[in-house]
Structures are given as structure tokens and as C-alpha cells.
Amino acid sequence: MSLRKKILIAIGIVFIVFIVIQFIQPVRNKSDQLLASDISHIVITSDSVQGLLKNTCYDCHSNNTIYPWYSNVQPMGWLMAEHIKDGKDALNFSEFGSYSSRRQLSKLNGIANSIRNDIMPLKSYKLMHKNAQLSANEKVLLVKWAQQTKDSLSVK
């Protein structure tokens, strides 16, 4: 068999595998409910802070992801599903109220540190979501909110 024929067969196999994997879709992280344990029900959050959280955090850190078109193409959908699972394991705003008081304080501290140190939102997320690029003022606003919220929960 010639090299050209081997290459064409290999390309054909890769193409068939690519088509087949498109039928293996991950479970979607989508809910129309706003749970009673959602952070917006637990702590005072201004509209501006809530908007920033939704634009920069909720896709990976809540029970309701807004999926871009490329999430329907595998293996991107699988990678996104893994990122979302990891994000929700680290912090889930939809279930924040079910956390212990100590864990809530720890998560708020983590939010402030992650934003302050430019760890969150992830660079890969910001690359694909231009509205997730936080300005210096937005970072200050979110860090201040997290610290004030932590202080108010500490008093309770």
C-alpha cells in the first residue's frame, strides 16, 4: 500500500472518529431555578456586583452555565464540562447558603484573593469571554464586596 493511500485512510479514520464523538455530549449545567441557597438570597449584593458575578463567575461557579456555540463541538464540550465541575467543586454560588459559616467565610476570602491576585477569572475564560475582563475598578468593587460580606457574616 502506498504512503498516499495510508495517509488518506488515516485521515478518513480521524474524520469518522470526530463525527462519532459529536454524539457523545456531556450533561449540561443548566437550571432555570434560583435556589434558596443562592448567594443572592444569603448576602446583600448590589446590582453592579451581582452583574459582575454573573458575567465573570457564574458560568463555572453556579448551577446555570450559559453555553457558547463551541461547547457543542467535541472535545471542547468535554473540556468545558470538566472546567465547570472543577469550578463548582471549588465554589458554587447557587449552593453558597448550604455551606457552613466557616466555609462561607473561607470562600469569600478566596474570592477576594483570587481576584486581587488575578487568578480568577481564568485567562482561558477571559480569552473567549471579553465581558469577563475585569477593569481595575471592577476588581476593587468585587474585592471590597467580598471583604464586607465576610465581615458582615463574621458578626452574625
Buried (B, 14 or more C-beta within 10 A) or exposed (E): EEEEEEEEEEEEEEEEEEEEBEEEEBEBBEEEEEBEBBBBEBBEBEEEBBEBBBBBBBBBBBBBBEBEEEBEEBEEBBEBBEBBBEBBEEBBBBBBBEBEEEEBBBBBEBBBEBBBEEEBBBEEBBEEBEEBEBEEEBBEBBBEBBBEBBEEBEEE
